Amino acid sequence: MARSLRLVSLKGRLALLLAAVALTACATGNNSPLASASPLEREFAAAAITWDLNKDGDVTCDDWKLYVAGLFRDADVDGDGFLTRAEFAALSRSDRLFEAAGFDYFDVNGDGRLSLSEITEKPNPAFLLLDKNNDCVISAYERLQLRGRSGGGNKGGGRR
């Protein structure tokens, strides 16, 4: 039963991601703020909505941490509370942000395995790019305002 709920949840996240990507693709015309965004920024903007677990339109650091905790549990195949590189690779297939950031980005202590706290306490690269007012919330407005990046971005790393 738990596996079927995870599968439904994964299908729901995938459907949301596809819808967000489709909306982003439609918004890349000449007048769109996304017209000057890099491919990685567009991908983060599209993916960020899948982290909005309470569906209020804003992605908070708490939403992100809850989202990551679920992915972590699913990827921790042996249940030891740590992710190996192979388990992290499986997690990366669930959310490309992890592939873009890489295992070594999250392995703070360099021990070759990741704890949940290493992942949740390390700044989320999407918050660094998109949270322009550093309030630990990526609003729908911030997801679309990718033009004026000079001096912007969350220097606090997506955490309060």
C-alpha positions as protocol buffer text, in pm:
chain_id: "A"
residue {
  index: 1
  type: MET
  ca { x: 0 y: 0 z: 0 }
}
residue {
  index: 2
  type: ALA
  ca { x: 281 y: 244 z: 91 }
}
residue {
  index: 3
  type: ARG
  ca { x: 452 y: 166 z: -240 }
}
residue {
  index: 4
  type: SER
  ca { x: 131 y: 234 z: -433 }
}
residue {
  index: 5
  type: LEU
  ca { x: 89 y: 567 z: -250 }
}
residue {
  index: 6
  type: ARG
  ca { x: 449 y: 660 z: -339 }
}
residue {
  index: 7
  type: LEU
  ca { x: 383 y: 565 z: -701 }
}
residue {
  index: 8
  type: VAL
  ca { x: 69 y: 781 z: -709 }
}
residue {
  index: 9
  type: SER
  ca { x: 265 y: 1065 z: -547 }
}
residue {
  index: 10
  type: LEU
  ca { x: 544 y: 1026 z: -801 }
}
residue {
  index: 11
  type: LYS
  ca { x: 293 y: 1027 z: -1087 }
}
residue {
  index: 12
  type: GLY
  ca { x: 134 y: 1341 z: -943 }
}
residue {
  index: 13
  type: ARG
  ca { x: 470 y: 1516 z: -919 }
}
residue {
  index: 14
  type: LEU
  ca { x: 554 y: 1411 z: -1273 }
}
residue {
  index: 15
  type: ALA
  ca { x: 222 y: 1547 z: -1401 }
}
residue {
  index: 16
  type: LEU
  ca { x: 283 y: 1878 z: -1222 }
}
residue {
  index: 17
  type: LEU
  ca { x: 635 y: 1897 z: -1361 }
}
residue {
  index: 18
  type: LEU
  ca { x: 514 y: 1833 z: -1715 }
}
residue {
  index: 19
  type: ALA
  ca { x: 245 y: 2099 z: -1677 }
}
residue {
  index: 20
  type: ALA
  ca { x: 499 y: 2349 z: -1543 }
}
residue {
  index: 21
  type: VAL
  ca { x: 738 y: 2273 z: -1827 }
}
residue {
  index: 22
  type: ALA
  ca { x: 458 y: 2321 z: -2078 }
}
residue {
  index: 23
  type: LEU
  ca { x: 367 y: 2657 z: -1922 }
}
residue {
  index: 24
  type: THR
  ca { x: 732 y: 2760 z: -1921 }
}
residue {
  index: 25
  type: ALA
  ca { x: 766 y: 2663 z: -2286 }
}
residue {
  index: 26
  type: CYS
  ca { x: 464 y: 2878 z: -2370 }
}
residue {
  index: 27
  type: ALA
  ca { x: 615 y: 3170 z: -2176 }
}
residue {
  index: 28
  type: THR
  ca { x: 943 y: 3184 z: -2364 }
}
residue {
  index: 29
  type: GLY
  ca { x: 831 y: 3432 z: -2627 }
}
residue {
  index: 30
  type: ASN
  ca { x: 1010 y: 3760 z: -2691 }
}
residue {
  index: 31
  type: ASN
  ca { x: 815 y: 3954 z: -2425 }
}
residue {
  index: 32
  type: SER
  ca { x: 856 y: 3694 z: -2152 }
}
residue {
  index: 33
  type: PRO
  ca { x: 1095 y: 3734 z: -1859 }
}
residue {
  index: 34
  type: LEU
  ca { x: 1202 y: 3377 z: -1939 }
}
residue {
  index: 35
  type: ALA
  ca { x: 1333 y: 3484 z: -2280 }
}
residue {
  index: 36
  type: SER
  ca { x: 1666 y: 3590 z: -2127 }
}
residue {
  index: 37
  type: ALA
  ca { x: 1685 y: 3306 z: -1873 }
}
residue {
  index: 38
  type: SER
  ca { x: 1943 y: 3033 z: -1904 }
}
residue {
  index: 39
  type: PRO
  ca { x: 1820 y: 2678 z: -1966 }
}
residue {
  index: 40
  type: LEU
  ca { x: 1911 y: 2585 z: -1608 }
}
residue {
  index: 41
  type: GLU
  ca { x: 1712 y: 2879 z: -1469 }
}
residue {
  index: 42
  type: ARG
  ca { x: 1412 y: 2782 z: -1680 }
}
residue {
  index: 43
  type: GLU
  ca { x: 1439 y: 2425 z: -1556 }
}
residue {
  index: 44
  type: PHE
  ca { x: 1459 y: 2537 z: -1192 }
}
residue {
  index: 45
  type: ALA
  ca { x: 1162 y: 2770 z: -1242 }
}
residue {
  index: 46
  type: ALA
  ca { x: 958 y: 2487 z: -1392 }
}
residue {
  index: 47
  type: ALA
  ca { x: 1064 y: 2232 z: -1132 }
}
residue {
  index: 48
  type: ALA
  ca { x: 1019 y: 2459 z: -830 }
}
residue {
  index: 49
  type: ILE
  ca { x: 640 y: 2429 z: -848 }
}
residue {
  index: 50
  type: THR
  ca { x: 666 y: 2053 z: -788 }
}
residue {
  index: 51
  type: TRP
  ca { x: 818 y: 2129 z: -447 }
}
residue {
  index: 52
  type: ASP
  ca { x: 505 y: 2324 z: -343 }
}
residue {
  index: 53
  type: LEU
  ca { x: 358 y: 2047 z: -132 }
}
residue {
  index: 54
  type: ASN
  ca { x: 74 y: 2253 z: 16 }
}
residue {
  index: 55
  type: LYS
  ca { x: -20 y: 2386 z: -332 }
}
residue {
  index: 56
  type: ASP
  ca { x: -38 y: 2751 z: -225 }
}
residue {
  index: 57
  type: GLY
  ca { x: 167 y: 2875 z: -521 }
}
residue {
  index: 58
  type: ASP
  ca { x: 475 y: 2960 z: -314 }
}
residue {
  index: 59
  type: VAL
  ca { x: 770 y: 2728 z: -257 }
}
residue {
  index: 60
  type: THR
  ca { x: 916 y: 2771 z: 88 }
}
residue {
  index: 61
  type: CYS
  ca { x: 1230 y: 2627 z: 241 }
}
residue {
  index: 62
  type: ASP
  ca { x: 1002 y: 2411 z: 457 }
}
residue {
  index: 63
  type: ASP
  ca { x: 823 y: 2281 z: 144 }
}
residue {
  index: 64
  type: TRP
  ca { x: 1163 y: 2197 z: -3 }
}
residue {
  index: 65
  type: LYS
  ca { x: 1278 y: 2011 z: 310 }
}
residue {
  index: 66
  type: LEU
  ca { x: 957 y: 1803 z: 324 }
}
residue {
  index: 67
  type: TYR
  ca { x: 986 y: 1723 z: -46 }
}
residue {
  index: 68
  type: VAL
  ca { x: 1351 y: 1618 z: -8 }
}
residue {
  index: 69
  type: ALA
  ca { x: 1271 y: 1406 z: 298 }
}
residue {
  index: 70
  type: GLY
  ca { x: 1025 y: 1202 z: 91 }
}
residue {
  index: 71
  type: LEU
  ca { x: 1272 y: 1155 z: -193 }
}
residue {
  index: 72
  type: PHE
  ca { x: 1544 y: 1064 z: 56 }
}
residue {
  index: 73
  type: ARG
  ca { x: 1328 y: 794 z: 222 }
}
residue {
  index: 74
  type: ASP
  ca { x: 1248 y: 644 z: -118 }
}
residue {
  index: 75
  type: ALA
  ca { x: 1612 y: 650 z: -232 }
}
residue {
  index: 76
  type: ASP
  ca { x: 1757 y: 507 z: 93 }
}
residue {
  index: 77
  type: VAL
  ca { x: 1708 y: 148 z: -23 }
}
residue {
  index: 78
  type: ASP
  ca { x: 1896 y: -16 z: 264 }
}
residue {
  index: 79
  type: GLY
  ca { x: 1728 y: 208 z: 525 }
}
residue {
  index: 80
  type: ASP
  ca { x: 2053 y: 304 z: 698 }
}
residue {
  index: 81
  type: GLY
  ca { x: 1975 y: 678 z: 702 }
}
residue {
  index: 82
  type: PHE
  ca { x: 2243 y: 762 z: 446 }
}
residue {
  index: 83
  type: LEU
  ca { x: 2259 y: 777 z: 69 }
}
residue {
  index: 84
  type: THR
  ca { x: 2544 y: 619 z: -119 }
}
residue {
  index: 85
  type: ARG
  ca { x: 2645 y: 754 z: -458 }
}
residue {
  index: 86
  type: ALA
  ca { x: 2428 y: 484 z: -622 }
}
residue {
  index: 87
  type: GLU
  ca { x: 2127 y: 574 z: -406 }
}
residue {
  index: 88
  type: PHE
  ca { x: 2186 y: 945 z: -478 }
}
residue {
  index: 89
  type: ALA
  ca { x: 2188 y: 865 z: -851 }
}
residue {
  index: 90
  type: ALA
  ca { x: 1839 y: 714 z: -808 }
}
residue {
  index: 91
  type: LEU
  ca { x: 1727 y: 1027 z: -621 }
}
residue {
  index: 92
  type: SER
  ca { x: 1873 y: 1240 z: -903 }
}
residue {
  index: 93
  type: ARG
  ca { x: 1647 y: 1064 z: -1150 }
}
residue {
  index: 94
  type: SER
  ca { x: 1349 y: 1183 z: -943 }
}
residue {
  index: 95
  type: ASP
  ca { x: 1455 y: 1549 z: -950 }
}
residue {
  index: 96
  type: ARG
  ca { x: 1715 y: 1687 z: -1188 }
}
residue {
  index: 97
  type: LEU
  ca { x: 1824 y: 1956 z: -941 }
}
residue {
  index: 98
  type: PHE
  ca { x: 2025 y: 1687 z: -764 }
}
residue {
  index: 99
  type: GLU
  ca { x: 2192 y: 1585 z: -1089 }
}
residue {
  index: 100
  type: ALA
  ca { x: 2276 y: 1949 z: -1164 }
}
residue {
  index: 101
  type: ALA
  ca { x: 2418 y: 2013 z: -815 }
}
residue {
  index: 102
  type: GLY
  ca { x: 2593 y: 1676 z: -784 }
}
residue {
  index: 103
  type: PHE
  ca { x: 2672 y: 1442 z: -497 }
}
residue {
  index: 104
  type: ASP
  ca { x: 2985 y: 1630 z: -388 }
}
residue {
  index: 105
  type: TYR
  ca { x: 2791 y: 1955 z: -349 }
}
residue {
  index: 106
  type: PHE
  ca { x: 2581 y: 1797 z: -75 }
}
residue {
  index: 107
  type: ASP
  ca { x: 2855 y: 1582 z: 87 }
}
residue {
  index: 108
  type: VAL
  ca { x: 2957 y: 1852 z: 334 }
}
residue {
  index: 109
  type: ASN
  ca { x: 3180 y: 1632 z: 550 }
}
residue {
  index: 110
  type: GLY
  ca { x: 3332 y: 1445 z: 253 }
}
residue {
  index: 111
  type: ASP
  ca { x: 3260 y: 1098 z: 391 }
}
residue {
  index: 112
  type: GLY
  ca { x: 3118 y: 963 z: 65 }
}
residue {
  index: 113
  type: ARG
  ca { x: 2762 y: 931 z: 194 }
}
residue {
  index: 114
  type: LEU
  ca { x: 2480 y: 1177 z: 249 }
}
residue {
  index: 115
  type: SER
  ca { x: 2259 y: 1222 z: 552 }
}
residue {
  index: 116
  type: LEU
  ca { x: 1920 y: 1390 z: 522 }
}
residue {
  index: 117
  type: SER
  ca { x: 2051 y: 1689 z: 715 }
}
residue {
  index: 118
  type: GLU
  ca { x: 2342 y: 1732 z: 473 }
}
residue {
  index: 119
  type: ILE
  ca { x: 2094 y: 1762 z: 188 }
}
residue {
  index: 120
  type: THR
  ca { x: 1834 y: 1979 z: 363 }
}
residue {
  index: 121
  type: GLU
  ca { x: 2082 y: 2215 z: 527 }
}
residue {
  index: 122
  type: LYS
  ca { x: 2288 y: 2276 z: 211 }
}
residue {
  index: 123
  type: PRO
  ca { x: 2153 y: 2573 z: 14 }
}
residue {
  index: 124
  type: ASN
  ca { x: 1915 y: 2468 z: -261 }
}
residue {
  index: 125
  type: PRO
  ca { x: 2063 y: 2608 z: -586 }
}
residue {
  index: 126
  type: ALA
  ca { x: 1716 y: 2706 z: -708 }
}
residue {
  index: 127
  type: PHE
  ca { x: 1667 y: 2929 z: -404 }
}
residue {
  index: 128
  type: LEU
  ca { x: 2006 y: 3085 z: -471 }
}
residue {
  index: 129
  type: LEU
  ca { x: 1889 y: 3174 z: -824 }
}
residue {
  index: 130
  type: LEU
  ca { x: 1523 y: 3251 z: -777 }
}
residue {
  index: 131
  type: ASP
  ca { x: 1461 y: 3382 z: -423 }
}
residue {
  index: 132
  type: LYS
  ca { x: 1540 y: 3743 z: -510 }
}
residue {
  index: 133
  type: ASN
  ca { x: 1424 y: 3899 z: -181 }
}
residue {
  index: 134
  type: ASN
  ca { x: 1591 y: 3636 z: 39 }
}
residue {
  index: 135
  type: ASP
  ca { x: 1275 y: 3550 z: 233 }
}
residue {
  index: 136
  type: CYS
  ca { x: 1308 y: 3173 z: 187 }
}
residue {
  index: 137
  type: VAL
  ca { x: 1004 y: 3175 z: -42 }
}
residue {
  index: 138
  type: ILE
  ca { x: 1009 y: 3133 z: -418 }
}
residue {
  index: 139
  type: SER
  ca { x: 688 y: 3303 z: -524 }
}
residue {
  index: 140
  type: ALA
  ca { x: 521 y: 3260 z: -861 }
}
residue {
  index: 141
  type: TYR
  ca { x: 637 y: 3613 z: -939 }
}
residue {
  index: 142
  type: GLU
  ca { x: 1000 y: 3527 z: -857 }
}
residue {
  index: 143
  type: ARG
  ca { x: 984 y: 3214 z: -1073 }
}
residue {
  index: 144
  type: LEU
  ca { x: 898 y: 3434 z: -1368 }
}
residue {
  index: 145
  type: GLN
  ca { x: 1130 y: 3728 z: -1295 }
}
residue {
  index: 146
  type: LEU
  ca { x: 1458 y: 3585 z: -1414 }
}
residue {
  index: 147
  type: ARG
  ca { x: 1581 y: 3892 z: -1602 }
}
residue {
  index: 148
  type: GLY
  ca { x: 1738 y: 4129 z: -1352 }
}
residue {
  index: 149
  type: ARG
  ca { x: 1980 y: 3890 z: -1187 }
}
residue {
  index: 150
  type: SER
  ca { x: 2255 y: 4137 z: -1106 }
}
residue {
  index: 151
  type: GLY
  ca { x: 2318 y: 4136 z: -733 }
}
residue {
  index: 152
  type: GLY
  ca { x: 2011 y: 3919 z: -678 }
}
residue {
  index: 153
  type: GLY
  ca { x: 1980 y: 3573 z: -547 }
}
residue {
  index: 154
  type: ASN
  ca { x: 1965 y: 3439 z: -198 }
}
residue {
  index: 155
  type: LYS
  ca { x: 2306 y: 3476 z: -40 }
}
residue {
  index: 156
  type: GLY
  ca { x: 2165 y: 3303 z: 269 }
}
residue {
  index: 157
  type: GLY
  ca { x: 2126 y: 2985 z: 74 }
}
residue {
  index: 158
  type: GLY
  ca { x: 1752 y: 2937 z: 80 }
}
residue {
  index: 159
  type: ARG
  ca { x: 1734 y: 2920 z: 458 }
}
residue {
  index: 160
  type: ARG
  ca { x: 1613 y: 3169 z: 714 }
}
